[in-house]
Amino acid sequence: MTGTITLTADGDTFGVHLARPTGSPRGALVVIHEIWGLVPHIVAVADRLAAEGYVVAAPDILSHAGVAPALGEELFEIMTGGDEERRIAAQPMMREAMSGMRAPDYAGWAVSALRATVDLLEAEPGVDGRIGVTGFCFGGTYTFLLAASDDRIRAAAPFYGTAPAPERMATISAPVLALYGAHDPALIDALPQVRADMAAAGVEFEAVVYPDAAHAFFNDTGRRYDAAAAADAWRRVTGFFAERLA
């Protein structure tokens, strides 16, 4: 069963796409969207994971910052399309749309919303505390943050996300499987230090780097999609959750 429900965090409501498996669940997963919001691609990922046997909640945490899914779809189409002039002309709209998520209080609200999503999953019959999280880009960054903010998370699989500061890493109790494309300079340049800081914090951390892939390689609606890397990442992530949420 799939559908949309409404939750509340710090007095503000937000929508959640909720997908349940057929039969008894093998656990539950939070799926955190890219910077484009809760667009159909992310809904499809959530539904694929539900088909793997999980109760899956994909919260819309960007409408709160002014980027509703319809606007996110429009921006994605413009910014990842082949029309360079249109992309340049849309830069001011992009900056304005994304300004809300840079507000000082946004990150705190977003983590509260994600914790409310964990509350929802924790109450689902058959979940029994077996809760993981995955996310992409923006959502990869918040995957790290949710793992650092909520010890109910038992496994975290961020795709091309920015790791938190070392002092936040120390509060991660879940194992982390992080996935990157080699052609993603900022994240790859930072990765050796992330590995060292994770080890110092005592976090079980594995990073997989795909040599021919770039940022957003998992998104099959975008021009950076890498089918081979995406297929291998799916195999690794589903295997990771199957083992860690058993």
C-alpha positions in Angstrom: 0.0 0.0 0.0 1.3 3.4 -0.9 0.0 6.9 -0.1 0.8 10.3 1.2 0.4 11.3 4.9 1.1 14.5 6.8 3.4 14.8 9.8 4.4 17.7 12.0 7.8 19.0 13.1 8.3 22.0 15.3 4.8 23.2 14.5 5.0 22.9 10.7 3.5 20.2 8.6 5.2 18.3 5.8 4.2 15.4 3.5 5.5 11.9 3.5 5.3 9.3 0.7 4.7 6.1 2.6 5.0 2.7 0.9 4.4 -0.6 2.6 5.5 -4.0 1.4 3.3 -7.1 0.7 3.5 -9.3 3.8 5.5 -8.8 6.9 8.2 -6.1 6.7 11.9 -6.9 7.0 12.4 -3.4 8.6 11.9 0.2 7.6 13.8 2.8 5.7 13.8 6.6 5.4 14.6 7.8 1.9 15.8 11.4 1.6 15.4 13.2 -1.7 17.9 15.2 -3.7 18.1 19.0 -3.8 15.1 18.9 -6.3 12.7 17.7 -3.6 10.3 14.8 -3.5 10.1 14.3 -7.3 8.8 11.2 -9.0 12.3 9.7 -9.3 12.6 9.6 -5.5 9.0 8.2 -5.1 10.0 5.5 -7.5 13.1 4.6 -5.4 11.0 4.4 -2.3 8.6 2.1 -4.0 11.4 -0.1 -5.3 12.7 -0.5 -1.7 9.2 -1.3 -0.5 9.1 -4.1 -3.1 12.3 -5.4 -1.4 10.2 -5.9 1.8 10.6 -2.6 3.7 8.2 0.0 5.0 9.5 3.1 3.3 8.9 6.7 4.2 10.1 9.5 1.8 9.5 12.8 3.5 9.2 16.1 1.6 11.5 18.4 3.6 12.1 21.0 0.9 8.6 22.4 0.5 9.2 23.9 3.9 12.1 25.8 2.4 10.1 26.9 -0.7 10.9 24.1 -3.2 7.7 22.1 -3.7 8.0 19.0 -5.9 6.6 20.8 -9.0 9.2 23.5 -8.8 11.9 21.0 -8.2 10.9 19.1 -11.3 11.0 22.3 -13.3 14.4 23.3 -11.9 15.8 19.8 -12.5 14.7 19.8 -16.1 16.3 23.3 -16.7 19.5 22.8 -14.8 20.3 19.3 -16.1 19.0 19.8 -19.6 21.1 20.5 -22.7 20.1 24.1 -23.3 23.0 26.1 -21.9 21.4 29.5 -22.5 18.2 28.5 -20.7 20.3 27.1 -17.8 22.3 30.4 -17.5 19.1 32.4 -17.6 17.5 30.3 -14.9 20.4 30.8 -12.4 18.7 33.7 -10.5 15.5 31.6 -10.1 17.7 28.7 -8.9 19.5 30.8 -6.3 16.2 32.3 -5.1 14.5 28.9 -4.9 17.4 27.3 -2.9 17.9 30.2 -0.5 15.4 28.8 2.0 17.5 25.8 2.8 20.4 28.1 3.7 18.4 29.9 6.4 20.0 29.5 9.8 17.2 27.5 11.3 16.4 25.2 8.3 18.8 22.4 9.1 17.5 22.1 12.6 13.9 21.9 11.3 14.9 19.4 8.7 16.5 17.0 11.2 13.4 17.4 13.4 11.2 16.4 10.4 13.4 13.4 9.7 13.2 12.3 13.4 9.4 12.6 13.2 9.6 10.3 10.1 11.5 7.8 12.2 8.8 8.1 14.9 6.3 7.1 12.2 8.3 4.1 11.0 9.0 3.0 14.6 5.3 2.7 15.2 4.7 0.5 12.1 3.7 -3.1 12.8 6.5 -5.6 12.3 9.3 -3.0 12.1 10.6 -3.9 15.6 13.2 -1.1 15.7 14.9 -2.2 12.4 15.2 1.3 10.8 17.8 2.5 8.2 18.2 5.6 6.1 19.4 6.4 2.6 19.5 9.6 0.6 21.0 11.3 -2.4 23.2 14.4 -2.7 21.3 16.8 -0.4 19.6 13.7 1.0 23.0 12.0 1.3 24.1 14.9 3.6 21.0 14.6 5.6 21.4 10.8 5.8 24.7 11.4 7.7 23.0 14.0 9.9 20.0 11.8 10.7 22.4 9.0 11.7 24.3 11.5 13.9 21.1 12.8 15.5 19.0 9.7 16.1 20.4 6.5 17.6 17.4 4.5 16.4 19.0 4.5 13.0 20.7 1.1 12.6 22.2 1.5 9.1 22.9 4.5 6.9 23.7 4.5 3.2 24.3 8.0 1.9 24.8 8.6 -1.9 27.3 11.4 -2.7 26.6 13.3 0.5 28.7 15.6 2.5 29.9 14.1 5.8 29.3 16.0 9.0 32.0 17.7 11.1 34.2 15.3 13.2 32.4 16.2 16.4 29.1 15.1 14.9 30.6 11.9 13.6 31.2 10.8 17.1 27.4 10.6 17.7 26.9 8.1 14.8 26.3 4.6 16.2 25.1 3.0 12.9 27.4 1.5 10.3 27.7 3.7 7.2 28.0 2.6 3.6 28.8 5.7 1.5 28.7 5.7 -2.3 30.5 8.2 -4.6 31.4 8.8 -8.2 35.0 9.4 -8.8 34.2 12.4 -11.1 32.8 14.4 -8.1 35.9 16.5 -7.2 34.8 18.2 -4.0 33.6 15.0 -2.3 36.4 12.8 -3.6 39.0 15.4 -2.4 37.5 15.4 1.0 37.1 11.6 1.3 40.6 10.7 2.7 39.9 13.1 5.7 36.4 11.7 6.1 37.8 8.2 6.3 40.3 9.3 8.9 37.7 11.2 10.9 35.3 8.3 10.8 37.9 5.9 12.0 38.9 8.3 14.8 35.2 8.6 15.8 34.9 4.8 15.9 32.3 4.7 13.2 32.1 1.6 11.0 32.5 3.3 7.6 32.8 1.9 4.1 33.2 4.1 1.1 32.6 2.8 -2.5 33.9 4.9 -5.3 32.8 4.2 -8.9 35.7 5.1 -11.2 33.7 6.1 -14.2 30.7 7.8 -12.5 30.0 11.4 -11.5 27.7 13.1 -9.0 24.1 11.9 -9.2 25.0 8.7 -11.0 22.1 6.9 -9.5 19.4 9.2 -10.9 18.1 7.5 -14.0 16.2 10.6 -15.1 19.4 12.7 -15.4 22.2 13.0 -17.8 24.8 11.8 -15.3 23.1 8.5 -14.9 25.6 5.6 -14.9 23.6 2.3 -15.3 26.5 0.0 -14.3 27.3 2.0 -11.2 23.7 2.4 -10.2 23.0 -1.3 -10.6 26.1 -2.2 -8.4 25.1 0.4 -5.8 21.6 -1.0 -5.6 23.0 -4.4 -5.1 25.3 -3.2 -2.3 22.8 -1.0 -0.6 20.0 -3.6 -0.6 22.5 -6.2 0.7 23.7 -3.8 3.4 20.2 -3.2 4.7 19.3 -6.9 4.5 22.3 -7.7 6.7 22.2 -4.8 9.1 18.4 -4.7 9.7 18.1 -8.5 10.0 
